[in-house]
């Protein structure tokens, strides 16, 4: 299995893909982990990926352009349909009851 991961922290995946069960699976060729740096798709000179919330307020959010361009590049360079798992703060909270 090949896992393409869109992230702004690709170095985080080097650590976990070299250790424990995941590290053995990678070493034995059962899986591959390919972190793709979203910053590489940013069009500004600072390689920014964050933006202020529309209408003001506190916090930051990711700007659409580099995320969409990274995803589009990934899909266009693939010979098969990709399954997408998008982690966001929306949706149901995973509780012990749901897990059981």
Order of alpha helices (4+ residues) and beta strands (2+ residues): beta-alpha-alpha-beta-beta-beta-alpha-alpha
